[in-house]
Amino acid sequence: MYGDEYNSLHDDYQLTQHNPYIFNSKFIELSENNTSSLKTIKLQDSIYLHIPDNLLYKANMIEQKLLLIKLICLFDYILNLCYFLNGYKYGLIISGISLTGYISTVYHKKYLFLLYLGYQYMLCFSKFLATTFFIILTNDYELRKKYEEENNEIIPYNLDSTTNYEVLVFVSFLFFIIQIWVTVYCTNYYHLLPTKKEQSQIFHTFDEII
């Protein structure tokens, strides 16, 4: 058996091949030097993951977020594509950014997800502005009439004399709260993604160390 610092096999972690800590890790030859202070996780028959304890914790945390983060990106992409098909021309550009976010969750490219995360922060700010804007319209009759008579392409809403601005304020505020949650969730996911330095500490082997 190798050194006493080595931790034996752990079966209580359900990590998949899609986990970013596993996806880009390399196969190497076993040696005593490269296995000290590592934990071993069985991925499938004869294939084992060797990972430091602190990174195993992060890998386990990000495993729990993988499905939902992909659904967020995919839903975001489809929603913006629908906006575009409904006549909102900026929807095509935004859906492209959303697609970049989804691709980053498949190939686990941290820089791509950073672009998507920046977009989420912009969305958060824009939804705050939208809520503030509709509050102002609710209390300013002249400004409200001006926007009702104009067809402003920047605003993805049809404003007319039948618009219920109180409902619009409530819906905008609700979307703003949801956006805050999505942004925080995406931020936590981003911080869990492995750096190149962390990735270099993780490797696969075909056999467990005995």
N, C-alpha and C positions, 0 to 999 in steps of 0.2 A: 504494500500500500504506500502511496506517496505521502508527503509531509503531513504533520498533524494540523497544519493551518487549513488544509483542504477540507471543504464541506462535502458530505456525501449526497447521494441522489435525493432530490426533492420532487415529490409527486403531487403536492398540494397547490400547484400553480397551473392554471389552464391557459397557456399561451398558444396562439395560433401562428401559422406561417405568415400571416398578414400583419403581424405586429411589427412596427418599425424597428424594434430592437433585434428582431430576428431576420427581417426581410433582406437587409443588406450585410448581414454578418457573414464572415468567411469560414470555410473549412480549413483547419490546420492540423498538423501532426501533434500528438500528445507529448508533453514533456513535463517534468516536475516544475520547471521554472515558470511556465505559463499557466499554471493551474493553482498557485497558492492564493488563498483568500477568495476563491471563486465558489459559486454554487452551481450545481449541475441540474438541469431540467431536461427530462426526457420529452422530446418532441414527437417522435415516432420510433418504430423499431430500429435499433442500432444508430439512431441519430440523436445527439445530445447537445444541448446548449450550455455553454459555460459563461457565467456572467457575474460581475461583482454584486454584492448584496444591495448596495444603494441603487444600482441600475435595475436590479430585479424588481425593486419596489416601484420604480417609475414605469417599467415595462408592464407590470401588473395593473397599475393605475391607468395607463393609456389603453390597455386592452379593453377596459370597461367603457372607454369613450369611443372606440373605433367605429362601431356601427352607427351611433347617433351622429357623429361628426360627418360621416359620409352621407347620411340622410339629409342633414342640414344643407350641405353643399349641393346635393342633387335636387332637393326641393327648391333651393334658391335659384338654381339654373333653370329649372322648368318654369318657375313663376316669372322670371325675367323674360324668358322666351315667349311666354304667353302675353306679357305686356307688349313685346315687340309685335307679335302677330295681331294684337288688338289696336295697333297704330302708334304705339309709343316708340319712336325710332331709337331712343337711347337704350331701350331694353336689349338690343342686340349686343351692344358694347358691354353692358353690365352682365349679361348672361355669359359672355366670353370670360369675364373675370371669375364668375361663379364656377364655370367649367374648369378653370385653372385650379381653383380650390379643390374640386373633386379629384382632379388628376393628381394633385399633391398628396391626397389621402390614399391613393392607389400605389404610387411609387415612393411616397414618403420623402419628398424633397422639401426640406425645411424652408428654403428661400421662396419656393412657390407658395407655400402656405402663408408666409409672411406677407406676400402681395395680397392674398385673400383676406388676411387679418386686417391689413390696412383699409381694405374696402369695407369691412365690417364696422370699423371705427368711423369711417365716413358715413355709412348708413345710419349709425347711431346718432351722429351729429345732425344729419339731414332730417331724421325723424323728430329730433328735438326742435329744429327750426320749423318743420311742418306743423307741429303741435302749437308752437308759439304763433305762427302765421295765422292759423285758423282761429285761435283765441282772439287775435287782433281783429280779424274779419268779423267775428261774432259781435264785436263791440264798436265797429266802425262802419256805419251804413254806407257812406260815400265810397269808401275803398271797396266795400263788398259789391256795390253796384258796378264799379269799374271793372272788377275781375269777372263779374257775371256777363258783361257785354263783350269782353275780349276772349279770344281763343288762344290761351297761353300754352304752348307746347311743353314748357318745362314742368307744368303742374299736371300730373297724371290723373286729374279728376275733372269731371264736367260740372262746372259751377253755374247754376242758374237760379231763378227766383224761387224754385221749389226746393232748393237745397236746405236741409236741416243742419245748420252749422253747429248746434249743440251736440248732435249725434256725431258729426264729423270730428269735433274736438275730442269726444270720448274715444272714438275709434282710433284716431291718431295717437292719443296718449297711450292707449292699450298696445298699439304696435310699437310705440317707443319703449315701453316696459319690456315687451317680448324681445325687442332688439338688444336691449341692455343685457338680458339673460344670455342671448345667443353670442354676443360679443365677449362676455365674461367666459362662457364655455369654450369658445374658440381660443381665447387667450390662454386658458389653462391647458388646453390641448397642445398649443404651440410650445409652451414652456416644458412640457413633458417629452417633446420630440428629442431624440438623441443628437448631440453634436458630433462632429467628426472625431473629436478626441474620445468621447464616450463610446462611439461605435468601434473604435480600434481596440477597446478593452473586451469586446465580446466576440466569441467564436464558436463554431460548430466542430464536433468530432463525430466520427462514425461509431465509436465505441466509448462507453463510460470508463472512467479511470477506476480501476479495482485495487 
